[in-house]
Amino acid sequence: MDGEPDPTLSGPGPGGETPDDPNAVWRRPGAEGSFAPAAPATPTAEGQQPPASQGVVGRLTTWVRSWWHDLEFVQMWHVVAVAAILATAGFGGLDTVDKTPKTFDVGQPFDNNQFVIVVKKARVVPEVVGDGRVLAKAKPGRVYLGVIAEVTNKGSMPGSVSAMFSLPEVPDVWDPEMMSKGKPTSFRLHDQTPLYVLQPGLTEDAVVIWNIPATAVKPGANVEVKVPFRKYAAAGYVIYGASWRDTDDYATVLVPVEAPQ
């Protein structure tokens, strides 16, 4: 029809030649074959990767941080205390120690984990003589108490023999030379040479000697000898490294005291 607009034409769309008609089919939202221009892509920096999805570890870390920040001060200390206990348990800090003192008899082998000890007898003498020479001279008001024992080192490290013995009920106890209070000196029984340490796997008859007051222990009486239980510490000691150490547990033996011969 001359002079009238052609209704099939819809503007500058596909094939359109007249001003755009806002009601044209190709302009309607959702119409099939819509040619509406797409939204421009968001510009990103060159080489920038989109953020990756958070993995299991990341989600767990985020949850722990959020949980920790939500705790009150007292609750935080509870958490720290539990963590410290668990860490201590890894180094044997929760080992149960029997605090009840134990006893053993003369002639009975006693195993303190590092040594097997058989206490045989005790004797008091005014001076210590061995191999034709005086090992410890007589001192006024003092005597020497010697305990004879068979000692076997069952561990894998050398160990001190004299450190295994103490006299808990005897006052004013010294080594034979009165240099160290409370600590005895040990000698080999067969040749009276000093026995500082006993090597692993070896057995030795030893005499452990203290310098004590002359009135402290009399022949015919019993003297109480204390032997500690030992524990091997393989880790956790930065300064000294792995070694055997006393525990809080111990055993005692009552030894009859003989007169000088």
DRENDO-1510 file (C-alpha; in Angstrom, 1 decimal, always signed):
<recs>
REC; n; res; u; v; w
REC; 1; MET; +0.0; +0.0; +0.0 .
REC; 2; ASP; +1.5; +3.2; -1.2 .
REC; 3; GLY; +2.2; +5.8; +1.4 .
REC; 4; GLU; +1.4; +3.6; +4.4 .
REC; 5; PRO; +4.1; +1.9; +6.6 .
REC; 6; ASP; +4.6; -1.8; +6.0 .
REC; 7; PRO; +3.6; -3.6; +9.3 .
REC; 8; THR; +6.1; -6.3; +8.6 .
REC; 9; LEU; +8.9; -4.0; +8.9 .
REC; 10; SER; +10.1; -3.4; +12.5 .
REC; 11; GLY; +12.9; -1.0; +12.6 .
REC; 12; PRO; +16.7; -1.4; +12.4 .
REC; 13; GLY; +16.6; -4.9; +13.6 .
REC; 14; PRO; +17.1; -7.9; +11.4 .
REC; 15; GLY; +16.1; -6.7; +8.0 .
REC; 16; GLY; +14.5; -3.5; +9.4 .
REC; 17; GLU; +14.7; -0.3; +7.4 .
REC; 18; THR; +12.6; +2.2; +9.4 .
REC; 19; PRO; +13.0; +3.7; +12.9 .
REC; 20; ASP; +13.0; +1.1; +15.6 .
REC; 21; ASP; +9.7; -0.1; +16.9 .
REC; 22; PRO; +9.9; -0.9; +20.7 .
REC; 23; ASN; +7.1; -3.5; +20.3 .
REC; 24; ALA; +9.0; -5.4; +17.6 .
REC; 25; VAL; +9.2; -9.1; +18.2 .
REC; 26; TRP; +13.0; -9.2; +18.2 .
REC; 27; ARG; +13.0; -6.6; +21.0 .
REC; 28; ARG; +10.7; -8.5; +23.3 .
REC; 29; PRO; +12.5; -10.2; +26.3 .
REC; 30; GLY; +12.7; -13.9; +26.0 .
REC; 31; ALA; +11.7; -14.0; +22.4 .
REC; 32; GLU; +13.3; -16.8; +20.5 .
REC; 33; GLY; +16.1; -15.5; +18.3 .
REC; 34; SER; +16.5; -12.4; +20.4 .
REC; 35; PHE; +19.4; -10.3; +19.2 .
REC; 36; ALA; +19.6; -8.1; +22.4 .
REC; 37; PRO; +23.3; -7.2; +22.9 .
REC; 38; ALA; +25.1; -9.2; +25.6 .
REC; 39; ALA; +26.4; -7.5; +28.7 .
REC; 40; PRO; +30.1; -6.6; +28.4 .
REC; 41; ALA; +32.5; -8.9; +30.3 .
REC; 42; THR; +34.0; -7.6; +33.5 .
REC; 43; PRO; +37.5; -6.5; +32.7 .
REC; 44; THR; +40.3; -8.4; +34.6 .
REC; 45; ALA; +43.9; -7.7; +35.1 .
REC; 46; GLU; +46.1; -9.4; +32.6 .
REC; 47; GLY; +47.3; -12.8; +33.8 .
REC; 48; GLN; +45.0; -12.7; +36.9 .
REC; 49; GLN; +43.4; -16.1; +37.7 .
REC; 50; PRO; +39.9; -16.3; +39.1 .
REC; 51; PRO; +39.9; -17.4; +42.8 .
REC; 52; ALA; +39.9; -21.1; +43.2 .
REC; 53; SER; +37.3; -22.9; +45.2 .
REC; 54; GLN; +38.3; -23.4; +48.9 .
REC; 55; GLY; +39.4; -27.0; +49.6 .
REC; 56; VAL; +38.7; -29.1; +52.7 .
REC; 57; VAL; +41.9; -28.0; +54.5 .
REC; 58; GLY; +41.1; -24.4; +53.8 .
REC; 59; ARG; +37.5; -24.7; +55.0 .
REC; 60; LEU; +38.7; -26.5; +58.1 .
REC; 61; THR; +41.3; -23.8; +58.9 .
REC; 62; THR; +38.7; -21.1; +58.4 .
REC; 63; TRP; +36.3; -22.9; +60.8 .
REC; 64; VAL; +39.0; -23.4; +63.5 .
REC; 65; ARG; +40.0; -19.7; +63.3 .
REC; 66; SER; +36.3; -18.6; +63.6 .
REC; 67; TRP; +35.8; -21.1; +66.5 .
REC; 68; TRP; +38.9; -19.9; +68.3 .
REC; 69; HIS; +37.9; -16.2; +68.0 .
REC; 70; ASP; +34.5; -17.0; +69.4 .
REC; 71; LEU; +35.9; -18.6; +72.6 .
REC; 72; GLU; +35.9; -16.6; +75.8 .
REC; 73; PHE; +39.2; -16.1; +77.6 .
REC; 74; VAL; +38.6; -18.9; +80.2 .
REC; 75; GLN; +37.6; -21.3; +77.4 .
REC; 76; MET; +40.8; -20.6; +75.6 .
REC; 77; TRP; +42.8; -21.6; +78.7 .
REC; 78; HIS; +40.9; -24.8; +78.9 .
REC; 79; VAL; +41.9; -25.6; +75.3 .
REC; 80; VAL; +45.5; -24.7; +75.9 .
REC; 81; ALA; +45.6; -26.9; +79.0 .
REC; 82; VAL; +44.2; -29.9; +77.2 .
REC; 83; ALA; +46.7; -29.4; +74.3 .
REC; 84; ALA; +49.6; -29.3; +76.8 .
REC; 85; ILE; +48.5; -32.5; +78.5 .
REC; 86; LEU; +48.3; -34.3; +75.2 .
REC; 87; ALA; +51.7; -33.0; +74.2 .
REC; 88; THR; +53.2; -34.1; +77.5 .
REC; 89; ALA; +51.6; -37.6; +77.1 .
REC; 90; GLY; +53.7; -38.0; +73.9 .
REC; 91; PHE; +56.9; -37.7; +76.0 .
REC; 92; GLY; +55.8; -40.0; +78.7 .
REC; 93; GLY; +54.6; -37.3; +81.0 .
REC; 94; LEU; +51.4; -39.2; +81.9 .
REC; 95; ASP; +53.2; -42.4; +82.9 .
REC; 96; THR; +51.7; -43.7; +86.1 .
REC; 97; VAL; +54.2; -44.1; +88.9 .
REC; 98; ASP; +53.5; -46.2; +91.9 .
REC; 99; LYS; +54.3; -44.0; +95.0 .
REC; 100; THR; +54.1; -46.9; +97.4 .
REC; 101; PRO; +57.6; -47.9; +98.7 .
REC; 102; LYS; +58.6; -51.4; +98.0 .
REC; 103; THR; +60.9; -53.7; +99.9 .
REC; 104; PHE; +63.1; -56.6; +99.1 .
REC; 105; ASP; +65.2; -59.0; +101.1 .
REC; 106; VAL; +68.9; -59.6; +101.5 .
REC; 107; GLY; +70.0; -62.2; +98.9 .
REC; 108; GLN; +66.9; -61.4; +96.7 .
REC; 109; PRO; +67.6; -60.0; +93.2 .
REC; 110; PHE; +66.0; -56.6; +92.8 .
REC; 111; ASP; +65.5; -55.1; +89.4 .
REC; 112; ASN; +65.3; -51.3; +89.2 .
REC; 113; ASN; +65.1; -51.4; +85.4 .
REC; 114; GLN; +68.7; -50.4; +84.8 .
REC; 115; PHE; +70.5; -52.7; +87.3 .
REC; 116; VAL; +69.8; -56.1; +89.0 .
REC; 117; ILE; +71.1; -55.7; +92.5 .
REC; 118; VAL; +71.6; -58.5; +95.1 .
REC; 119; VAL; +72.4; -57.0; +98.5 .
REC; 120; LYS; +74.4; -59.5; +100.6 .
REC; 121; LYS; +75.5; -58.0; +103.9 .
REC; 122; ALA; +76.8; -54.9; +105.7 .
REC; 123; ARG; +79.6; -54.2; +108.0 .
REC; 124; VAL; +81.0; -51.3; +110.1 .
REC; 125; VAL; +84.8; -50.8; +110.4 .
REC; 126; PRO; +87.0; -48.0; +111.9 .
REC; 127; GLU; +89.1; -47.8; +108.7 .
REC; 128; VAL; +89.0; -49.2; +105.2 .
REC; 129; VAL; +91.9; -51.4; +104.2 .
REC; 130; GLY; +92.3; -53.2; +100.9 .
REC; 131; ASP; +95.1; -54.8; +98.9 .
REC; 132; GLY; +97.6; -54.1; +101.7 .
REC; 133; ARG; +96.9; -50.4; +101.9 .
REC; 134; VAL; +94.6; -48.0; +103.7 .
REC; 135; LEU; +91.8; -46.7; +101.5 .
REC; 136; ALA; +90.1; -44.6; +104.1 .
REC; 137; LYS; +91.8; -43.6; +107.4 .
REC; 138; ALA; +90.2; -43.7; +110.8 .
REC; 139; LYS; +88.6; -40.5; +112.0 .
REC; 140; PRO; +87.6; -39.7; +115.6 .
REC; 141; GLY; +83.9; -40.2; +116.3 .
REC; 142; ARG; +83.4; -41.7; +112.8 .
REC; 143; VAL; +83.2; -45.2; +111.3 .
REC; 144; TYR; +82.8; -46.6; +107.8 .
REC; 145; LEU; +79.7; -48.6; +106.8 .
REC; 146; GLY; +80.1; -50.9; +103.8 .
REC; 147; VAL; +77.3; -52.7; +102.0 .
REC; 148; ILE; +78.3; -55.6; +99.8 .
REC; 149; ALA; +76.2; -56.3; +96.7 .
REC; 150; GLU; +76.3; -58.1; +93.4 .
REC; 151; VAL; +75.4; -55.6; +90.7 .
REC; 152; THR; +74.5; -56.4; +87.1 .
REC; 153; ASN; +74.1; -53.6; +84.4 .
REC; 154; LYS; +71.2; -54.9; +82.3 .
REC; 155; GLY; +70.9; -51.6; +80.3 .
REC; 156; SER; +72.7; -50.4; +77.1 .
REC; 157; MET; +74.6; -47.5; +78.8 .
REC; 158; PRO; +77.3; -47.4; +81.5 .
REC; 159; GLY; +75.9; -46.6; +84.9 .
REC; 160; SER; +77.0; -45.4; +88.3 .
REC; 161; VAL; +76.9; -48.1; +91.0 .
REC; 162; SER; +77.3; -45.9; +94.1 .
REC; 163; ALA; +74.4; -43.7; +92.9 .
REC; 164; MET; +72.1; -46.7; +93.4 .
REC; 165; PHE; +72.4; -46.8; +97.2 .
REC; 166; SER; +71.5; -44.4; +99.9 .
REC; 167; LEU; +70.9; -44.5; +103.7 .
REC; 168; PRO; +67.6; -42.6; +104.4 .
REC; 169; GLU; +67.6; -43.2; +108.1 .
REC; 170; VAL; +71.2; -42.5; +109.0 .
REC; 171; PRO; +72.2; -38.9; +109.8 .
REC; 172; ASP; +75.3; -37.0; +108.8 .
REC; 173; VAL; +76.3; -39.4; +106.1 .
REC; 174; TRP; +79.3; -38.6; +103.8 .
REC; 175; ASP; +81.5; -40.3; +101.3 .
REC; 176; PRO; +84.7; -42.0; +102.7 .
REC; 177; GLU; +86.8; -38.9; +102.1 .
REC; 178; MET; +84.1; -36.6; +103.5 .
REC; 179; MET; +84.0; -34.6; +100.2 .
REC; 180; SER; +80.3; -35.3; +99.2 .
REC; 181; LYS; +77.5; -35.4; +101.8 .
REC; 182; GLY; +75.2; -38.3; +101.5 .
REC; 183; LYS; +77.0; -40.0; +98.6 .
REC; 184; PRO; +79.0; -43.2; +99.0 .
REC; 185; THR; +82.0; -44.5; +97.1 .
REC; 186; SER; +82.0; -47.9; +95.5 .
REC; 187; PHE; +84.9; -50.3; +95.1 .
REC; 188; ARG; +85.4; -53.7; +93.4 .
REC; 189; LEU; +85.4; -56.3; +96.1 .
REC; 190; HIS; +88.0; -58.6; +94.5 .
REC; 191; ASP; +90.8; -56.0; +94.2 .
REC; 192; GLN; +89.5; -52.9; +96.0 .
REC; 193; THR; +89.8; -50.7; +93.0 .
REC; 194; PRO; +87.3; -47.8; +92.5 .
REC; 195; LEU; +84.2; -48.8; +90.7 .
REC; 196; TYR; +82.9; -45.6; +89.2 .
REC; 197; VAL; +80.7; -47.0; +86.5 .
REC; 198; LEU; +79.6; -50.5; +85.4 .
REC; 199; GLN; +79.6; -51.2; +81.7 .
REC; 200; PRO; +76.5; -52.8; +80.0 .
REC; 201; GLY; +76.1; -56.5; +80.4 .
REC; 202; LEU; +78.7; -56.8; +83.2 .
REC; 203; THR; +78.3; -58.1; +86.7 .
REC; 204; GLU; +80.5; -57.0; +89.6 .
REC; 205; ASP; +80.7; -57.7; +93.3 .
REC; 206; ALA; +80.9; -54.3; +94.8 .
REC; 207; VAL; +81.3; -52.7; +98.3 .
REC; 208; VAL; +79.6; -49.4; +98.7 .
REC; 209; ILE; +81.1; -47.3; +101.6 .
REC; 210; TRP; +79.8; -44.4; +103.6 .
REC; 211; ASN; +81.5; -42.4; +106.4 .
REC; 212; ILE; +78.9; -42.2; +109.3 .
REC; 213; PRO; +78.8; -41.2; +113.0 .
REC; 214; ALA; +80.2; -43.9; +115.2 .
REC; 215; THR; +76.9; -44.0; +117.2 .
REC; 216; ALA; +74.6; -44.1; +114.2 .
REC; 217; VAL; +74.7; -47.8; +113.4 .
REC; 218; LYS; +75.8; -50.6; +115.8 .
REC; 219; PRO; +76.9; -54.2; +114.9 .
REC; 220; GLY; +73.9; -56.5; +115.3 .
REC; 221; ALA; +71.4; -53.9; +114.2 .
REC; 222; ASN; +69.7; -53.5; +110.8 .
REC; 223; VAL; +70.4; -50.6; +108.5 .
REC; 224; GLU; +67.9; -49.5; +105.9 .
REC; 225; VAL; +69.3; -49.2; +102.4 .
REC; 226; LYS; +67.3; -47.4; +99.7 .
REC; 227; VAL; +67.5; -48.2; +96.0 .
REC; 228; PRO; +65.7; -46.0; +93.4 .
REC; 229; PHE; +63.7; -47.3; +90.4 .
REC; 230; ARG; +65.2; -46.0; +87.2 .
REC; 231; LYS; +63.6; -44.9; +83.9 .
REC; 232; TYR; +65.3; -44.5; +80.5 .
REC; 233; ALA; +64.5; -41.1; +78.9 .
REC; 234; ALA; +65.2; -41.3; +75.2 .
REC; 235; ALA; +63.8; -37.9; +74.2 .
REC; 236; GLY; +62.7; -34.6; +75.7 .
REC; 237; TYR; +66.0; -33.7; +77.4 .
REC; 238; VAL; +67.7; -31.0; +75.4 .
REC; 239; ILE; +70.7; -30.4; +77.7 .
REC; 240; TYR; +71.7; -33.9; +78.8 .
REC; 241; GLY; +70.2; -36.1; +76.0 .
REC; 242; ALA; +69.1; -39.7; +76.5 .
REC; 243; SER; +70.0; -41.2; +79.8 .
REC; 244; TRP; +68.8; -43.2; +82.8 .
REC; 245; ARG; +67.2; -41.2; +85.6 .
REC; 246; ASP; +65.7; -41.9; +89.0 .
REC; 247; THR; +61.9; -42.0; +89.3 .
REC; 248; ASP; +59.9; -41.0; +92.4 .
REC; 249; ASP; +59.5; -44.7; +93.3 .
REC; 250; TYR; +62.0; -46.7; +95.2 .
REC; 251; ALA; +62.5; -49.9; +97.3 .
REC; 252; THR; +64.3; -50.5; +100.6 .
REC; 253; VAL; +66.1; -53.5; +102.1 .
REC; 254; LEU; +66.9; -54.0; +105.8 .
REC; 255; VAL; +70.5; -55.3; +106.0 .
REC; 256; PRO; +72.0; -56.9; +109.2 .
REC; 257; VAL; +75.2; -55.1; +110.2 .
REC; 258; GLU; +78.2; -57.2; +111.1 .
REC; 259; ALA; +81.1; -56.3; +113.4 .
REC; 260; PRO; +84.6; -55.7; +112.1 .
REC; 261; GLN; +86.6; -58.8; +111.4 .
</recs>
